[in-house]
Amino acid sequence: MHITGITRNAVELAADRISGYIRRTPVVEVEPGLLFKLEGLQHGGSFKVRGAFNRILASAPLPAAGVIAASGGNHGLAVAYAARTLGVRAEIFVPEVAAPVKIAGLRAFGADVVITGSIYAEALEAAQKRAADTGALEIHAYDQPEVAAGQGTIALELPEADTVLVAVGGGGLVAGVTAALDGRARVVAVEPARIPTLNAALAAGRPVRVEVSGVGADALGASILGEVAYQTVAGKVESVLITDDAIIEARRAMWRDYRIATEYAGAAALAALRSGAYVPSPGERVVVIVCGANTDPATLADG
């Protein structure tokens, strides 16, 4: 099957569809010319609920078996929240690296949780087999047009800016943001050097499998960039890599300097600025998407 990227029109349709189900999260100018989009205040603690609602609502009527998803945690929380809101059964497969706080959240939302596999890719394989057996609607964490378009609704809520920094795992968020902005601002894709899915895809000219490790593995732990993301962003984004130490330091700084609680993935975009992986020009107006806040508060001061 030939897969194409998504467009701004798809994002605008998604925004209309999910209106009333999501929060319009705040944008805060924390320093002159530096703005944070605080998507950790979204339902479920991350941007992922946007794509989950769009996929479910666009797929009605749903099968009796409900919906199924594989997730490092945040996508599962989003699907579980959306399913509960819409009165749909949800079954979520998570890898063993998923944070306990996220697993607890899944169960609190009423999802059936299956812990399987050491990484996200193994949980995904198990979820897809289960979906084939039961007929449940699969909601992929990033590689479905409806999911990526839903994530892109974040960008429709941003003020004018020169540059938007976006953390990348499987690429659903960066695809949606790139499509929504449609050239109106530079998009900088930020990835852990130990999980360079987009960087490797751009170098190879196609999505390729990478090793998954490091502090971002639970939320940015896709082993291959999605086709939807590649077709949407190739040639349109700047890719930068950051170290685990930079992510840890940025997360610590967000709590120390701004009292913003975030997970490692949520601090990744800021880490590009603080580490010098991305250096803005004088007067450049930069938006950092703080994509998730599902973390153990006891660990914030330690990074």
TORKOL-4160 file (C-alpha; in steps of 0.2 Angstrom, whole numbers, padded with zeros to 4 digits, m for minus):
303
<pt num="1" X="0000" Y="0000" Z="0000"/>
<pt num="2" X="0007" Y="0017" Z="m0005"/>
<pt num="3" X="0007" Y="0029" Z="0010"/>
<pt num="4" X="0007" Y="0048" Z="0008"/>
<pt num="5" X="0010" Y="0062" Z="0020"/>
<pt num="6" X="m0003" Y="0073" Z="0028"/>
<pt num="7" X="m0008" Y="0091" Z="0024"/>
<pt num="8" X="m0014" Y="0106" Z="0033"/>
<pt num="9" X="m0031" Y="0102" Z="0028"/>
<pt num="10" X="m0031" Y="0086" Z="0037"/>
<pt num="11" X="m0025" Y="0094" Z="0053"/>
<pt num="12" X="m0039" Y="0107" Z="0051"/>
<pt num="13" X="m0052" Y="0094" Z="0049"/>
<pt num="14" X="m0045" Y="0085" Z="0064"/>
<pt num="15" X="m0046" Y="0101" Z="0074"/>
<pt num="16" X="m0065" Y="0102" Z="0070"/>
<pt num="17" X="m0068" Y="0084" Z="0074"/>
<pt num="18" X="m0059" Y="0084" Z="0091"/>
<pt num="19" X="m0065" Y="0101" Z="0097"/>
<pt num="20" X="m0074" Y="0099" Z="0114"/>
<pt num="21" X="m0064" Y="0084" Z="0119"/>
<pt num="22" X="m0047" Y="0091" Z="0121"/>
<pt num="23" X="m0039" Y="0106" Z="0131"/>
<pt num="24" X="m0032" Y="0121" Z="0122"/>
<pt num="25" X="m0016" Y="0121" Z="0132"/>
<pt num="26" X="m0007" Y="0137" Z="0137"/>
<pt num="27" X="0008" Y="0145" Z="0128"/>
<pt num="28" X="0019" Y="0154" Z="0141"/>
<pt num="29" X="0034" Y="0166" Z="0136"/>
<pt num="30" X="0046" Y="0160" Z="0149"/>
<pt num="31" X="0060" Y="0171" Z="0143"/>
<pt num="32" X="0060" Y="0185" Z="0129"/>
<pt num="33" X="0058" Y="0176" Z="0113"/>
<pt num="34" X="0057" Y="0158" Z="0121"/>
<pt num="35" X="0039" Y="0151" Z="0123"/>
<pt num="36" X="0034" Y="0134" Z="0130"/>
<pt num="37" X="0018" Y="0125" Z="0123"/>
<pt num="38" X="0013" Y="0116" Z="0139"/>
<pt num="39" X="0005" Y="0100" Z="0132"/>
<pt num="40" X="0008" Y="0091" Z="0148"/>
<pt num="41" X="m0008" Y="0100" Z="0154"/>
<pt num="42" X="m0018" Y="0090" Z="0141"/>
<pt num="43" X="m0030" Y="0076" Z="0146"/>
<pt num="44" X="m0019" Y="0061" Z="0150"/>
<pt num="45" X="m0004" Y="0071" Z="0153"/>
<pt num="46" X="0003" Y="0073" Z="0134"/>
<pt num="47" X="m0002" Y="0078" Z="0117"/>
<pt num="48" X="m0006" Y="0060" Z="0112"/>
<pt num="49" X="m0025" Y="0062" Z="0116"/>
<pt num="50" X="m0027" Y="0073" Z="0101"/>
<pt num="51" X="m0022" Y="0059" Z="0089"/>
<pt num="52" X="m0032" Y="0046" Z="0099"/>
<pt num="53" X="m0048" Y="0056" Z="0098"/>
<pt num="54" X="m0046" Y="0059" Z="0080"/>
<pt num="55" X="m0043" Y="0041" Z="0075"/>
<pt num="56" X="m0058" Y="0035" Z="0085"/>
<pt num="57" X="m0070" Y="0048" Z="0080"/>
<pt num="58" X="m0065" Y="0047" Z="0062"/>
<pt num="59" X="m0067" Y="0028" Z="0062"/>
<pt num="60" X="m0085" Y="0027" Z="0069"/>
<pt num="61" X="m0095" Y="0016" Z="0070"/>
<pt num="62" X="m0082" Y="0005" Z="0080"/>
<pt num="63" X="m0081" Y="m0014" Z="0082"/>
<pt num="64" X="m0089" Y="m0022" Z="0097"/>
<pt num="65" X="m0071" Y="m0027" Z="0103"/>
<pt num="66" X="m0067" Y="m0008" Z="0105"/>
<pt num="67" X="m0050" Y="m0001" Z="0102"/>
<pt num="68" X="m0032" Y="m0008" Z="0105"/>
<pt num="69" X="m0015" Y="0000" Z="0105"/>
<pt num="70" X="0003" Y="m0003" Z="0109"/>
<pt num="71" X="0012" Y="0011" Z="0119"/>
<pt num="72" X="0027" Y="0016" Z="0129"/>
<pt num="73" X="0014" Y="0024" Z="0140"/>
<pt num="74" X="0008" Y="0041" Z="0134"/>
<pt num="75" X="m0001" Y="0035" Z="0119"/>
<pt num="76" X="m0009" Y="0021" Z="0129"/>
<pt num="77" X="m0015" Y="0034" Z="0142"/>
<pt num="78" X="m0022" Y="0044" Z="0128"/>
<pt num="79" X="m0031" Y="0030" Z="0120"/>
<pt num="80" X="m0038" Y="0024" Z="0137"/>
<pt num="81" X="m0044" Y="0042" Z="0141"/>
<pt num="82" X="m0052" Y="0044" Z="0124"/>
<pt num="83" X="m0060" Y="0027" Z="0125"/>
<pt num="84" X="m0067" Y="0030" Z="0143"/>
<pt num="85" X="m0074" Y="0047" Z="0137"/>
<pt num="86" X="m0082" Y="0039" Z="0122"/>
<pt num="87" X="m0088" Y="0024" Z="0131"/>
<pt num="88" X="m0077" Y="0012" Z="0121"/>
<pt num="89" X="m0067" Y="m0003" Z="0128"/>
<pt num="90" X="m0048" Y="m0001" Z="0127"/>
<pt num="91" X="m0034" Y="m0014" Z="0128"/>
<pt num="92" X="m0017" Y="m0007" Z="0129"/>
<pt num="93" X="0000" Y="m0017" Z="0126"/>
<pt num="94" X="0015" Y="m0009" Z="0135"/>
<pt num="95" X="0033" Y="m0015" Z="0135"/>
<pt num="96" X="0043" Y="m0019" Z="0151"/>
<pt num="97" X="0052" Y="m0002" Z="0150"/>
<pt num="98" X="0035" Y="0008" Z="0153"/>
<pt num="99" X="0036" Y="0019" Z="0168"/>
<pt num="100" X="0025" Y="0012" Z="0183"/>
<pt num="101" X="0017" Y="0029" Z="0184"/>
<pt num="102" X="0010" Y="0027" Z="0167"/>
<pt num="103" X="0004" Y="0009" Z="0169"/>
<pt num="104" X="m0005" Y="0014" Z="0185"/>
<pt num="105" X="m0013" Y="0028" Z="0175"/>
<pt num="106" X="m0019" Y="0016" Z="0161"/>
<pt num="107" X="m0028" Y="0005" Z="0174"/>
<pt num="108" X="m0035" Y="0021" Z="0182"/>
<pt num="109" X="m0043" Y="0025" Z="0166"/>
<pt num="110" X="m0051" Y="0008" Z="0165"/>
<pt num="111" X="m0040" Y="0000" Z="0151"/>
<pt num="112" X="m0035" Y="m0018" Z="0151"/>
<pt num="113" X="m0016" Y="m0018" Z="0152"/>
<pt num="114" X="m0005" Y="m0031" Z="0144"/>
<pt num="115" X="0014" Y="m0030" Z="0148"/>
<pt num="116" X="0024" Y="m0039" Z="0135"/>
<pt num="117" X="0041" Y="m0037" Z="0127"/>
<pt num="118" X="0057" Y="m0028" Z="0131"/>
<pt num="119" X="0054" Y="m0013" Z="0119"/>
<pt num="120" X="0039" Y="m0004" Z="0110"/>
<pt num="121" X="0041" Y="m0014" Z="0094"/>
<pt num="122" X="0038" Y="m0030" Z="0103"/>
<pt num="123" X="0023" Y="m0024" Z="0112"/>
<pt num="124" X="0016" Y="m0017" Z="0095"/>
<pt num="125" X="0018" Y="m0034" Z="0087"/>
<pt num="126" X="0008" Y="m0042" Z="0101"/>
<pt num="127" X="m0005" Y="m0029" Z="0100"/>
<pt num="128" X="m0007" Y="m0031" Z="0081"/>
<pt num="129" X="m0009" Y="m0049" Z="0082"/>
<pt num="130" X="m0022" Y="m0047" Z="0096"/>
<pt num="131" X="m0031" Y="m0034" Z="0085"/>
<pt num="132" X="m0031" Y="m0046" Z="0070"/>
<pt num="133" X="m0039" Y="m0060" Z="0082"/>
<pt num="134" X="m0052" Y="m0049" Z="0090"/>
<pt num="135" X="m0057" Y="m0036" Z="0076"/>
<pt num="136" X="m0053" Y="m0022" Z="0088"/>
<pt num="137" X="m0048" Y="m0005" Z="0080"/>
<pt num="138" X="m0030" Y="m0003" Z="0081"/>
<pt num="139" X="m0024" Y="0015" Z="0085"/>
<pt num="140" X="m0006" Y="0016" Z="0081"/>
<pt num="141" X="0005" Y="0027" Z="0092"/>
<pt num="142" X="0011" Y="0037" Z="0077"/>
<pt num="143" X="0010" Y="0029" Z="0060"/>
<pt num="144" X="m0008" Y="0033" Z="0055"/>
<pt num="145" X="m0014" Y="0048" Z="0045"/>
<pt num="146" X="m0028" Y="0052" Z="0058"/>
<pt num="147" X="m0016" Y="0050" Z="0072"/>
<pt num="148" X="m0003" Y="0062" Z="0065"/>
<pt num="149" X="m0016" Y="0075" Z="0060"/>
<pt num="150" X="m0023" Y="0075" Z="0077"/>
<pt num="151" X="m0006" Y="0078" Z="0085"/>
<pt num="152" X="m0004" Y="0092" Z="0072"/>
<pt num="153" X="m0018" Y="0102" Z="0080"/>
<pt num="154" X="m0006" Y="0108" Z="0093"/>
<pt num="155" X="0002" Y="0119" Z="0080"/>
<pt num="156" X="m0015" Y="0128" Z="0076"/>
<pt num="157" X="m0014" Y="0134" Z="0094"/>
<pt num="158" X="0003" Y="0142" Z="0093"/>
<pt num="159" X="0006" Y="0161" Z="0091"/>
<pt num="160" X="0017" Y="0167" Z="0077"/>
<pt num="161" X="0035" Y="0161" Z="0079"/>
<pt num="162" X="0051" Y="0159" Z="0068"/>
<pt num="163" X="0055" Y="0141" Z="0074"/>
<pt num="164" X="0046" Y="0127" Z="0083"/>
<pt num="165" X="0056" Y="0113" Z="0092"/>
<pt num="166" X="0048" Y="0096" Z="0092"/>
<pt num="167" X="0054" Y="0080" Z="0100"/>
<pt num="168" X="0053" Y="0065" Z="0089"/>
<pt num="169" X="0050" Y="0046" Z="0092"/>
<pt num="170" X="0040" Y="0038" Z="0079"/>
<pt num="171" X="0036" Y="0055" Z="0071"/>
<pt num="172" X="0018" Y="0058" Z="0073"/>
<pt num="173" X="0020" Y="0074" Z="0082"/>
<pt num="174" X="0033" Y="0081" Z="0070"/>
<pt num="175" X="0023" Y="0076" Z="0055"/>
<pt num="176" X="0007" Y="0084" Z="0062"/>
<pt num="177" X="0016" Y="0100" Z="0067"/>
<pt num="178" X="0025" Y="0101" Z="0050"/>
<pt num="179" X="0009" Y="0099" Z="0040"/>
<pt num="180" X="0000" Y="0111" Z="0051"/>
<pt num="181" X="0013" Y="0125" Z="0050"/>
<pt num="182" X="0014" Y="0122" Z="0031"/>
<pt num="183" X="0030" Y="0133" Z="0029"/>
<pt num="184" X="0024" Y="0146" Z="0041"/>
<pt num="185" X="0039" Y="0143" Z="0053"/>
<pt num="186" X="0055" Y="0132" Z="0054"/>
<pt num="187" X="0052" Y="0115" Z="0062"/>
<pt num="188" X="0067" Y="0108" Z="0071"/>
<pt num="189" X="0066" Y="0089" Z="0075"/>
<pt num="190" X="0075" Y="0085" Z="0091"/>
<pt num="191" X="0080" Y="0067" Z="0095"/>
<pt num="192" X="0090" Y="0057" Z="0107"/>
<pt num="193" X="0106" Y="0052" Z="0099"/>
<pt num="194" X="0103" Y="0034" Z="0106"/>
<pt num="195" X="0086" Y="0033" Z="0096"/>
<pt num="196" X="0089" Y="0043" Z="0080"/>
<pt num="197" X="0074" Y="0037" Z="0070"/>
<pt num="198" X="0071" Y="0053" Z="0059"/>
<pt num="199" X="0090" Y="0057" Z="0058"/>
<pt num="200" X="0093" Y="0039" Z="0051"/>
<pt num="201" X="0078" Y="0040" Z="0040"/>
<pt num="202" X="0084" Y="0056" Z="0032"/>
<pt num="203" X="0101" Y="0049" Z="0029"/>
<pt num="204" X="0095" Y="0033" Z="0021"/>
<pt num="205" X="0082" Y="0041" Z="0011"/>
<pt num="206" X="0069" Y="0030" Z="0019"/>
<pt num="207" X="0063" Y="0024" Z="0037"/>
<pt num="208" X="0076" Y="0012" Z="0044"/>
<pt num="209" X="0077" Y="0002" Z="0060"/>
<pt num="210" X="0088" Y="0009" Z="0074"/>
<pt num="211" X="0093" Y="0003" Z="0091"/>
<pt num="212" X="0083" Y="0009" Z="0106"/>
<pt num="213" X="0091" Y="0014" Z="0123"/>
<pt num="214" X="0093" Y="0028" Z="0135"/>
<pt num="215" X="0082" Y="0039" Z="0146"/>
<pt num="216" X="0070" Y="0043" Z="0132"/>
<pt num="217" X="0066" Y="0025" Z="0128"/>
<pt num="218" X="0049" Y="0024" Z="0136"/>
<pt num="219" X="0041" Y="0039" Z="0127"/>
<pt num="220" X="0053" Y="0041" Z="0112"/>
<pt num="221" X="0056" Y="0023" Z="0110"/>
<pt num="222" X="0050" Y="0019" Z="0092"/>
<pt num="223" X="0063" Y="0008" Z="0083"/>
<pt num="224" X="0058" Y="0015" Z="0066"/>
<pt num="225" X="0051" Y="0031" Z="0060"/>
<pt num="226" X="0033" Y="0030" Z="0053"/>
<pt num="227" X="0030" Y="0031" Z="0034"/>
<pt num="228" X="0017" Y="0045" Z="0037"/>
<pt num="229" X="0030" Y="0055" Z="0046"/>
<pt num="230" X="0044" Y="0052" Z="0033"/>
<pt num="231" X="0032" Y="0057" Z="0018"/>
<pt num="232" X="0027" Y="0072" Z="0027"/>
<pt num="233" X="0043" Y="0079" Z="0034"/>
<pt num="234" X="0057" Y="0074" Z="0022"/>
<pt num="235" X="0065" Y="0089" Z="0015"/>
<pt num="236" X="0055" Y="0101" Z="0027"/>
<pt num="237" X="0063" Y="0099" Z="0044"/>
<pt num="238" X="0080" Y="0102" Z="0052"/>
<pt num="239" X="0086" Y="0087" Z="0062"/>
<pt num="240" X="0097" Y="0088" Z="0078"/>
<pt num="241" X="0103" Y="0075" Z="0090"/>
<pt num="242" X="0105" Y="0077" Z="0109"/>
<pt num="243" X="0113" Y="0067" Z="0122"/>
<pt num="244" X="0105" Y="0058" Z="0137"/>
<pt num="245" X="0114" Y="0070" Z="0148"/>
<pt num="246" X="0107" Y="0085" Z="0139"/>
<pt num="247" X="0089" Y="0078" Z="0142"/>
<pt num="248" X="0092" Y="0075" Z="0160"/>
<pt num="249" X="0099" Y="0092" Z="0163"/>
<pt num="250" X="0085" Y="0100" Z="0153"/>
<pt num="251" X="0072" Y="0091" Z="0163"/>
<pt num="252" X="0080" Y="0096" Z="0180"/>
<pt num="253" X="0081" Y="0114" Z="0174"/>
<pt num="254" X="0063" Y="0115" Z="0169"/>
<pt num="255" X="0058" Y="0110" Z="0187"/>
<pt num="256" X="0072" Y="0121" Z="0195"/>
<pt num="257" X="0069" Y="0137" Z="0184"/>
<pt num="258" X="0051" Y="0136" Z="0179"/>
<pt num="259" X="0043" Y="0124" Z="0191"/>
<pt num="260" X="0037" Y="0114" Z="0176"/>
<pt num="261" X="0036" Y="0095" Z="0179"/>
<pt num="262" X="0040" Y="0085" Z="0164"/>
<pt num="263" X="0046" Y="0068" Z="0158"/>
<pt num="264" X="0062" Y="0065" Z="0149"/>
<pt num="265" X="0053" Y="0066" Z="0132"/>
<pt num="266" X="0045" Y="0082" Z="0137"/>
<pt num="267" X="0062" Y="0090" Z="0141"/>
<pt num="268" X="0070" Y="0084" Z="0124"/>
<pt num="269" X="0065" Y="0099" Z="0114"/>
<pt num="270" X="0072" Y="0112" Z="0127"/>
<pt num="271" X="0088" Y="0101" Z="0128"/>
<pt num="272" X="0092" Y="0106" Z="0110"/>
<pt num="273" X="0093" Y="0124" Z="0115"/>
<pt num="274" X="0102" Y="0122" Z="0132"/>
<pt num="275" X="0115" Y="0110" Z="0125"/>
<pt num="276" X="0118" Y="0121" Z="0109"/>
<pt num="277" X="0112" Y="0107" Z="0097"/>
<pt num="278" X="0101" Y="0121" Z="0090"/>
<pt num="279" X="0107" Y="0139" Z="0091"/>
<pt num="280" X="0094" Y="0152" Z="0087"/>
<pt num="281" X="0099" Y="0168" Z="0078"/>
<pt num="282" X="0098" Y="0185" Z="0088"/>
<pt num="283" X="0080" Y="0190" Z="0090"/>
<pt num="284" X="0073" Y="0173" Z="0084"/>
<pt num="285" X="0056" Y="0168" Z="0092"/>
<pt num="286" X="0056" Y="0150" Z="0097"/>
<pt num="287" X="0042" Y="0139" Z="0103"/>
<pt num="288" X="0047" Y="0123" Z="0113"/>
<pt num="289" X="0033" Y="0110" Z="0113"/>
<pt num="290" X="0034" Y="0102" Z="0130"/>
<pt num="291" X="0025" Y="0087" Z="0125"/>
<pt num="292" X="0022" Y="0077" Z="0141"/>
<pt num="293" X="0022" Y="0077" Z="0160"/>
<pt num="294" X="0019" Y="0059" Z="0165"/>
<pt num="295" X="0033" Y="0057" Z="0177"/>
<pt num="296" X="0036" Y="0053" Z="0195"/>
<pt num="297" X="0037" Y="0069" Z="0204"/>
<pt num="298" X="0049" Y="0062" Z="0217"/>
<pt num="299" X="0062" Y="0062" Z="0204"/>
<pt num="300" X="0061" Y="0080" Z="0197"/>
<pt num="301" X="0075" Y="0087" Z="0208"/>
<pt num="302" X="0087" Y="0073" Z="0203"/>
<pt num="303" X="0084" Y="0074" Z="0184"/>
